[in-house]
Amino acid sequence: MKKIVTLRTLALDSSQLGMWARDKYSLDKSRREVASKFETFLLDHGYIPFICWHHLVELFGTQNVPDKHVIARFLKSLPQVAYIASTSNGERIGAITDILALEAATSLIAAGPIAVRDAVATEIIKFETGNILFENVEVFISIESVLLAGQNRNREIVAITQSESITTPNMKVLDLLKAEISSPNEVSQNFSALLDSLTDSISTRGDRRIKEAATVASGFIANAKGFLGHSHPQNGSALLAEILEKFDVDPSTIDTNMTIKELNEWILFLRRLSVVWSKEQIRKTSSLHRDKIPNWIIDSALRDHRVDTKHRCGSEIGDRHLSALAAYADVTFVDRRIAESFRQWQQKARNLCALTNRVEKVTHYANVPAVLNKQL
């Protein structure tokens, strides 16, 4: 009698998928055997690779993957794939933004984040063979330059946003409304000091693949000045009004008792939501609550509990995107840094532990079976 195997979804990170692909088609017999042994384990234990758009972006947009055609061949060889379905076409592979779109809509009627997750899972997770799902995956090879540019941009974003030079004032919105504004000359001096500080921070702590720290810092300063334009708000109230207008934020959604950090988080949330919802949809949805949206809960938690490293890698953005799969995959593998962030978060928010399934860390895909066989 054949053993009945329960099917489970397994989300590896992009580097592990890349290692597996290279081993599968390696000229080295021993490496091919490692890949074959791993595939046998998955088949015998009912594990199905769980893949989304962001895996493909990283696999085809990383400079240290020499043969993208091997990646394409590997993806097509997978006998079965679990994937995030595009909300515009369920037969196409979707991104984390597709999850966000469904979660946001579902949060309007569901009781809480776990109920949202459960409802979305039934719609967003689909199954297909690799040769059908990835029939036209070579298109990613043709847009390699675009993908590489995106990776470079991520490095700059991480280097800037995590720099000690960029600080959030420890004050409430109410305090900002009462604050006096620096003179134009003082603003100019502050920008000059920020440029020097940010350049030093990027060169010493930023991703090592950033070649011109000064150029990145200057670009940020130029954008900041462009955002302010030629206007010089006379007081904190005028400054806040200008910020909300530029980000298209309804002032009625702002509580003056929220902190500047909470205001930043609210603006960031609305900007992400604007990727999947129209302005009209967002404005009409006064009952939308971030604390019911799993994607946002996980991403903000990982940012709040991020583990600082000597060099802040741009890959962190992709790692956080893929971490959203932890709410949907049966097992999600992450790197040590993200695993530690998960651990810290779940220690402080035990009531949300049920929001994510099993999260594990491993360096090489060949070690995955040993980890999965552990007794929890």
C-alpha positions in Angstrom: 0.0 0.0 0.0 1.3 3.4 -0.9 1.9 5.9 1.8 -0.5 8.9 1.6 1.6 12.1 1.4 0.2 15.4 2.6 1.2 18.2 0.1 2.9 21.2 1.6 4.3 24.4 0.1 7.9 25.3 0.6 9.2 28.8 0.0 12.9 28.8 -0.5 14.8 32.1 -0.9 16.1 33.1 -4.3 19.8 32.2 -3.5 18.7 28.7 -2.6 16.7 28.3 -5.8 19.8 29.5 -7.7 22.1 27.0 -6.0 19.7 24.2 -6.7 19.4 25.2 -10.4 23.2 25.4 -10.9 23.7 22.0 -9.2 21.0 20.4 -11.3 22.7 21.2 -14.5 26.3 21.2 -13.3 29.1 19.4 -15.2 30.1 18.0 -11.7 28.4 14.7 -11.1 28.6 15.1 -7.3 26.7 18.4 -7.5 24.0 16.9 -9.8 23.6 14.1 -7.2 23.0 16.6 -4.4 20.3 18.3 -6.5 18.7 14.9 -7.4 18.7 13.8 -3.7 17.0 17.0 -2.7 14.3 16.6 -5.4 13.7 13.0 -4.3 13.2 14.3 -0.7 10.7 16.9 -1.8 8.7 14.3 -3.9 8.7 11.7 -1.1 7.6 14.2 1.5 5.1 16.1 -0.5 6.9 19.5 -0.6 6.1 21.8 -3.5 8.2 24.8 -4.3 6.3 28.0 -3.7 7.4 30.8 -6.0 6.3 34.4 -6.7 7.3 37.3 -9.0 10.0 38.5 -6.6 11.9 35.2 -6.9 12.1 35.7 -10.6 13.3 39.3 -10.3 16.1 38.3 -8.0 17.1 35.2 -10.0 17.3 37.0 -13.3 18.4 40.4 -11.9 21.4 39.3 -9.9 24.8 39.9 -11.5 26.4 36.8 -9.9 24.2 34.4 -11.6 26.2 33.7 -14.8 23.8 31.6 -16.9 20.2 32.9 -16.8 19.2 30.2 -19.4 20.1 27.6 -16.8 17.6 29.3 -14.4 14.9 29.3 -17.1 15.5 25.6 -17.9 15.4 24.7 -14.2 12.1 26.5 -13.6 10.5 24.8 -16.5 11.7 21.4 -15.2 9.8 21.7 -11.9 7.0 19.0 -11.9 4.7 21.1 -9.8 4.8 24.7 -8.5 2.7 26.6 -6.0 2.6 30.2 -6.9 1.1 33.6 -6.0 -1.5 34.2 -8.7 -1.7 37.6 -10.4 -5.0 39.4 -9.5 -5.3 40.5 -13.1 -4.7 37.1 -14.6 -4.7 34.1 -12.3 -2.8 32.0 -14.8 0.2 34.3 -14.4 2.6 34.5 -11.5 1.9 37.4 -9.2 3.8 39.6 -6.8 3.5 40.6 -3.2 1.5 43.6 -4.4 -1.1 41.1 -5.5 -1.3 39.7 -2.0 -1.6 43.3 -0.6 -4.4 44.1 -3.0 -6.5 41.1 -1.9 -5.6 41.5 1.8 -6.6 45.2 1.8 -10.0 44.4 0.2 -10.6 41.4 2.4 -9.7 43.4 5.6 -12.8 45.5 5.1 -15.0 42.5 5.9 -12.8 40.1 7.9 -12.5 40.2 11.6 -8.7 40.3 11.9 -5.4 39.5 10.2 -5.6 35.7 10.6 -9.1 35.7 9.1 -7.8 37.9 6.3 -4.9 35.6 5.6 -7.2 32.5 5.6 -9.6 34.1 3.1 -6.9 35.4 0.8 -5.0 32.0 0.8 -8.0 30.3 -0.9 -7.8 32.8 -3.8 -4.2 33.7 -4.2 -2.4 30.3 -4.1 -2.5 28.3 -7.3 -0.7 25.2 -8.6 0.8 24.5 -12.1 3.6 22.6 -13.8 6.8 24.4 -14.3 6.8 24.1 -18.1 3.3 25.8 -18.3 3.8 28.4 -15.6 7.2 29.4 -16.9 6.6 28.9 -20.6 7.7 32.5 -21.4 10.1 33.1 -18.5 13.0 33.9 -20.9 11.4 37.4 -21.1 13.2 38.1 -17.9 16.5 37.6 -19.6 15.6 40.2 -22.2 14.9 42.8 -19.5 18.0 42.0 -17.4 19.3 45.6 -17.6 16.0 46.8 -16.1 16.2 44.3 -13.3 19.8 45.2 -12.5 18.9 48.8 -12.3 16.2 47.9 -9.8 18.7 46.0 -7.7 21.0 49.1 -7.8 18.1 51.3 -6.7 17.4 49.0 -3.8 21.0 49.3 -2.6 20.7 53.1 -2.6 17.3 53.0 -0.8 18.6 50.8 2.0 21.8 52.8 2.4 19.9 56.0 2.7 16.9 55.0 4.8 19.0 53.1 7.3 21.7 55.7 7.6 22.1 57.4 11.0 22.1 60.7 9.1 18.4 60.3 8.4 16.6 60.6 11.7 12.9 60.9 12.6 12.2 63.7 15.0 11.0 62.4 18.4 7.9 64.5 18.5 4.2 64.4 17.9 2.3 65.9 14.9 0.8 68.4 17.5 4.4 69.6 18.3 5.2 70.0 14.6 2.1 72.2 14.1 3.5 74.6 16.7 7.1 74.4 15.6 9.1 77.3 14.0 10.7 76.7 10.7 14.4 77.3 10.0 15.4 80.2 7.8 16.3 79.5 4.1 20.0 80.0 5.0 19.7 77.6 7.9 18.0 75.0 5.6 20.8 75.3 3.1 23.4 74.8 5.8 21.5 71.8 7.1 21.4 70.2 3.6 25.1 70.8 3.2 25.9 69.1 6.5 23.5 66.2 5.7 25.3 65.7 2.3 28.6 65.2 4.0 27.2 63.0 6.8 25.2 60.8 4.3 28.1 60.4 1.9 30.3 59.1 4.8 27.5 56.8 6.0 26.9 55.3 2.6 30.6 54.8 1.9 31.3 53.0 5.3 28.0 51.2 6.0 26.2 51.0 2.6 26.1 48.0 0.3 29.7 47.4 -0.9 28.5 47.3 -4.5 27.7 51.0 -4.3 30.6 52.6 -6.2 29.9 56.3 -5.9 28.6 57.2 -2.4 28.8 60.9 -3.0 26.7 60.6 -6.2 24.0 58.6 -4.3 23.9 61.1 -1.5 23.8 64.1 -3.8 20.9 62.5 -5.7 19.0 62.1 -2.5 19.6 65.8 -1.5 18.6 67.0 -4.9 15.3 65.0 -4.7 14.7 66.4 -1.2 15.2 69.9 -2.4 13.0 69.2 -5.4 10.3 67.9 -3.2 10.3 71.2 -1.2 10.4 73.2 -4.4 10.9 77.0 -4.1 8.4 77.4 -1.3 9.5 78.1 2.2 6.7 77.2 4.7 6.3 79.9 7.4 5.5 77.5 10.2 5.0 73.8 11.1 1.3 73.8 10.2 2.1 75.0 6.7 4.9 72.5 6.3 2.6 69.6 7.3 -0.1 70.8 4.9 2.4 70.9 2.1 3.7 67.4 2.9 0.2 65.9 3.0 -0.7 67.6 -0.2 2.4 66.3 -2.1 1.8 62.8 -0.9 -2.0 63.1 -1.5 -2.9 62.3 2.1 -6.3 63.3 3.4 -5.7 65.6 6.4 -8.7 64.1 8.1 -6.9 60.8 8.5 -4.1 62.4 10.6 -4.4 62.3 14.4 -2.4 65.2 15.9 -1.4 62.8 18.8 0.4 60.5 16.5 4.2 60.7 16.4 6.2 61.8 13.4 7.3 58.2 13.0 3.7 57.0 12.9 2.9 59.7 10.4 5.8 58.4 8.2 4.4 54.9 8.5 0.9 56.0 7.5 2.2 57.8 4.4 4.4 54.8 3.5 1.3 52.5 3.8 -0.8 54.7 1.6 1.9 54.9 -1.0 2.2 51.1 -1.1 -1.6 50.8 -1.3 -1.6 53.3 -4.2 0.3 50.7 -6.3 -2.7 48.4 -6.2 -5.6 50.7 -5.5 -6.8 53.9 -7.2 -6.8 57.2 -5.3 -10.6 57.1 -5.3 -10.6 53.7 -3.7 -8.3 54.8 -1.0 -10.2 58.0 -0.2 -13.5 56.1 0.0 -12.1 53.5 2.4 -12.1 55.2 5.8 -12.5 51.9 7.6 -9.2 50.5 6.4 -6.9 49.3 9.2 -3.3 48.5 8.7 -3.3 46.1 11.7 -5.6 43.7 9.8 -3.3 43.4 6.8 -0.8 40.5 7.1 1.5 41.8 4.5 1.9 45.2 6.3 2.1 43.6 9.7 5.0 41.4 8.7 6.9 44.0 6.7 6.7 46.7 9.4 7.6 44.2 12.1 10.7 43.1 10.2 11.7 46.8 9.8 11.1 47.5 13.5 13.2 44.5 14.5 15.8 44.6 11.7 19.2 43.3 12.6 21.8 45.9 11.8 24.9 44.6 9.9 28.2 46.2 9.1 27.2 46.7 5.5 23.5 47.3 4.8 22.7 45.2 1.7 20.1 46.2 -0.9 18.9 42.6 -0.9 17.1 43.3 2.4 14.2 44.8 0.4 13.7 41.6 -1.6 14.1 39.5 1.5 11.3 41.4 3.3 9.0 41.0 0.2 9.6 37.3 0.2 9.0 37.1 4.0 5.4 38.0 3.3 5.1 34.4 2.0 5.5 33.2 5.6 1.8 33.8 6.1 0.9 31.5 3.2 3.6 28.9 2.6 3.7 25.9 5.0 7.4 26.5 5.5 9.5 29.6 4.5 13.3 29.6 4.5 15.0 32.9 5.2 18.5 34.0 5.9 19.9 34.4 9.5 19.3 38.1 9.7 15.6 37.9 8.7 15.1 34.8 10.9 16.4 36.8 13.9 14.0 39.6 13.1 11.1 37.1 13.0 12.2 35.7 16.4 12.4 39.1 18.1 9.1 40.2 16.7 7.2 37.0 17.7 8.7 37.2 21.2 7.1 40.6 21.6 3.9 39.9 19.8 3.0 36.3 20.7 -0.7 37.0 19.9 0.4 37.2 16.2 2.5 34.1 16.1 -0.3 32.2 14.4 -0.2 34.7 11.5 2.9 33.1 10.1 3.6 29.4 9.5 6.9 27.7 10.0 9.9 30.0 9.4 13.4 28.4 9.2 16.9 29.5 8.3 19.4 27.6 6.2 22.4 28.6 4.1 22.4 25.8 1.4 19.3 24.1 0.0 21.0 20.7 0.6 20.5 21.3 4.3 16.8 21.9 4.0 15.8 18.2 4.5 17.6 18.0 7.9 15.9 21.2 9.1 12.5 20.0 7.9 12.9 16.7 9.7 13.6 18.4 13.0 11.0 17.9 15.7 9.4 21.3 16.5 
